């Protein structure tokens, strides 16, 4: 529990008559706190005092009272995470002229520093913490490996370049939302229409305002807006501030753009189905826009259904059987049914994914 003005962080044990442990000077109230992946006994806290960033590691078995490790950070950090094997901590800078990813040992030794991520806006770790994507102001998306502690690949939110990287093959699916009955122009009911001539396809862009809006942290809303990992870490779905009606879906097995979804109104929310078992089930992405429709994408198909609410936030139940849709005044729960089954990956894709996780398959598409 974070107090106002970031005076201290209160950590409570979920036991009767338990008392809280207080950790002073947390830097943020919504991030900068992480338990380790293994047994979850160790808590790392990003702190700031005397105009300097610090990291402290606390042990739950000691009721978080003592600092197991503590060290100072040279820079202004935006957030941090544990490495996938809990052997180190990864921190990254707030948006500034220089963008850095810093790997520190638990004793405070700087192990690796990566500076080649262009102008960083935000970062999104994968569920296993083996990967991390850096969303940049220039619209690029950098994929980093937690195993090699280096950049694996770089993607650009540009359809022509993404299509060229696949060799002009028919591997990029560009799907555009169209009325179910274009002759009547009815607003209710829609479908995805696949565009075949990608060389002539255009992605709708938003006109740049004279004054660039900023988010709650004062960061300009330019470039990559958000990135969402699929639970199996095969796909990353992204939104771009300059193209608010488009959803970009990147395939890490083939290290390229898999699909581009073009909608008639701005996208409001993205949510991956969290159910990953069995592995024969296809990853499934739910999308909501300003219209009263619910969009579904998977590698084996798409669907669009009518929805009683518009501009909703989406959240799946943990088993993937139900989806919660919420707007300012109402909530709605739908049962989209089980996901489709997908054919087993080709040996080449399986090998590529394995090499990415092991740190042997570094590719640069920049």
VENVEN-V505263 format. One record per backbone hydrogen bond with DSSP energy under -0.5 kcal/mol. NH is the residue of the N-H (numbers start at 1). CO is the residue of the C=O. E is the energy in kcal/mol with one decimal. If there is no record, write none. Layout:
nh = (NH | NH)
co = (CO | CO)
e = (E | E)
This chain:
nh = (3 | 6 | 7 | 9 | 10 | 11 | 11 | 12 | 15 | 18 | 21 | 23 | 24 | 25 | 27 | 34 | 36 | 43 | 44 | 45 | 46 | 47 | 47 | 48 | 49 | 52 | 53 | 53 | 54 | 55 | 56 | 57 | 58 | 59 | 60 | 62 | 63 | 64 | 65 | 68 | 68 | 69 | 71 | 73 | 75 | 77 | 78 | 79 | 81 | 83 | 84 | 86 | 89 | 90 | 91 | 92 | 93 | 94 | 101 | 102 | 103 | 104 | 104 | 105 | 106 | 108 | 111 | 111 | 112 | 114 | 115 | 120 | 121 | 122 | 124 | 126 | 129 | 132 | 133 | 134 | 135 | 135 | 136 | 136 | 137 | 139 | 141 | 142 | 143 | 144 | 144 | 145 | 146 | 147 | 149 | 150 | 152 | 153 | 155 | 157 | 158 | 162 | 163 | 164 | 165 | 166 | 166 | 167 | 168 | 169 | 172 | 173 | 173 | 174 | 175 | 175 | 176 | 177 | 178 | 180 | 182 | 184 | 185 | 186 | 191 | 193 | 194 | 195 | 198 | 200 | 201 | 204 | 206 | 212 | 215 | 218 | 221 | 222 | 224 | 225 | 226 | 228 | 230 | 233 | 236 | 237 | 238 | 239 | 240 | 241 | 243 | 246 | 247 | 248 | 249 | 250 | 250 | 251 | 252 | 252 | 253 | 255 | 256 | 258 | 259 | 260 | 261 | 262 | 262 | 263 | 263 | 267 | 268 | 269 | 271 | 273 | 281 | 282 | 285 | 286 | 287 | 288 | 289 | 289 | 290 | 293 | 294 | 295 | 296 | 297 | 298 | 299 | 301 | 303 | 305 | 307 | 311 | 311 | 313 | 315 | 317 | 320 | 323 | 324 | 325 | 326 | 327 | 332 | 334 | 336 | 337 | 342 | 350 | 351 | 352 | 353 | 354 | 355 | 356 | 357 | 358 | 359 | 360 | 361 | 362 | 363 | 363)
co = (8 | 3 | 4 | 23 | 1 | 9 | 21 | 10 | 13 | 15 | 11 | 9 | 22 | 7 | 46 | 44 | 42 | 58 | 34 | 56 | 32 | 45 | 54 | 25 | 52 | 49 | 73 | 75 | 47 | 71 | 45 | 69 | 43 | 66 | 41 | 59 | 60 | 59 | 62 | 57 | 66 | 57 | 55 | 53 | 73 | 75 | 92 | 92 | 90 | 88 | 129 | 83 | 104 | 81 | 102 | 79 | 100 | 76 | 114 | 91 | 112 | 89 | 102 | 109 | 87 | 105 | 103 | 109 | 103 | 101 | 113 | 118 | 135 | 135 | 133 | 131 | 126 | 144 | 124 | 142 | 122 | 133 | 134 | 140 | 119 | 136 | 155 | 134 | 153 | 132 | 142 | 150 | 130 | 130 | 145 | 145 | 143 | 143 | 141 | 139 | 156 | 158 | 159 | 160 | 161 | 162 | 163 | 164 | 163 | 166 | 169 | 171 | 258 | 172 | 173 | 260 | 193 | 262 | 191 | 189 | 179 | 181 | 181 | 181 | 178 | 176 | 192 | 174 | 196 | 197 | 198 | 202 | 242 | 210 | 219 | 215 | 213 | 220 | 136 | 239 | 239 | 237 | 235 | 230 | 250 | 228 | 248 | 226 | 243 | 223 | 240 | 243 | 261 | 238 | 259 | 236 | 248 | 256 | 234 | 250 | 234 | 251 | 251 | 249 | 249 | 173 | 247 | 175 | 260 | 245 | 261 | 244 | 288 | 288 | 286 | 284 | 278 | 340 | 297 | 271 | 295 | 269 | 291 | 293 | 266 | 291 | 305 | 287 | 303 | 285 | 301 | 283 | 298 | 296 | 294 | 292 | 289 | 291 | 326 | 324 | 322 | 317 | 334 | 315 | 332 | 313 | 330 | 325 | 323 | 334 | 321 | 280 | 346 | 347 | 348 | 349 | 350 | 351 | 352 | 353 | 354 | 355 | 355 | 355 | 360 | 152 | 361)
e = (-1.8 | -1.2 | -1.1 | -3.3 | -3.3 | -0.5 | -2.8 | -0.5 | -2.3 | -1.4 | -2.6 | -2.7 | -0.5 | -2.2 | -2.5 | -2.2 | -2.2 | -2.8 | -3.1 | -2.6 | -3.1 | -0.6 | -3.2 | -1.9 | -2.1 | -0.9 | -0.6 | -0.5 | -2.9 | -2.7 | -2.0 | -3.1 | -2.9 | -0.6 | -3.2 | -1.1 | -1.8 | -2.3 | -1.4 | -2.8 | -0.7 | -1.2 | -2.3 | -2.6 | -1.1 | -0.6 | -3.3 | -1.0 | -2.1 | -2.6 | -0.6 | -1.9 | -2.8 | -3.1 | -2.7 | -1.6 | -1.7 | -2.8 | -2.1 | -3.4 | -2.6 | -3.0 | -0.6 | -2.7 | -0.6 | -1.9 | -3.1 | -0.7 | -1.1 | -2.5 | -0.5 | -1.0 | -3.2 | -1.8 | -2.5 | -2.5 | -1.3 | -1.7 | -2.2 | -2.8 | -2.9 | -0.6 | -0.5 | -2.1 | -2.4 | -1.4 | -2.7 | -2.3 | -3.1 | -3.3 | -0.6 | -2.7 | -3.7 | -0.6 | -1.2 | -0.9 | -3.6 | -1.2 | -3.0 | -1.1 | -2.3 | -2.4 | -2.7 | -2.1 | -1.7 | -0.7 | -0.8 | -1.7 | -1.7 | -0.7 | -0.6 | -0.7 | -2.3 | -0.8 | -0.7 | -2.7 | -2.7 | -3.1 | -3.0 | -1.3 | -0.5 | -0.9 | -1.5 | -0.8 | -2.5 | -2.8 | -0.5 | -3.0 | -1.4 | -1.1 | -0.8 | -0.6 | -2.9 | -0.6 | -2.1 | -2.0 | -2.9 | -1.9 | -1.9 | -2.6 | -1.1 | -3.0 | -2.5 | -2.2 | -1.7 | -2.9 | -2.8 | -1.9 | -0.6 | -2.8 | -1.4 | -1.8 | -2.1 | -2.2 | -2.7 | -3.0 | -0.5 | -3.1 | -3.0 | -0.7 | -0.6 | -0.9 | -1.8 | -2.9 | -1.8 | -2.6 | -2.7 | -3.4 | -0.6 | -1.9 | -0.5 | -2.9 | -2.8 | -1.4 | -1.9 | -3.1 | -1.8 | -3.2 | -2.9 | -3.1 | -2.5 | -2.0 | -0.6 | -0.6 | -1.2 | -2.0 | -2.9 | -2.6 | -2.7 | -2.3 | -1.7 | -0.5 | -1.2 | -2.0 | -2.6 | -1.9 | -2.2 | -0.5 | -3.1 | -1.8 | -2.6 | -2.2 | -2.6 | -3.5 | -3.2 | -2.0 | -2.6 | -2.8 | -2.4 | -0.6 | -0.6 | -3.3 | -2.4 | -2.4 | -2.2 | -2.6 | -2.1 | -2.4 | -2.1 | -2.1 | -2.2 | -1.2 | -2.5 | -1.3 | -0.6 | -1.3 | -0.5)
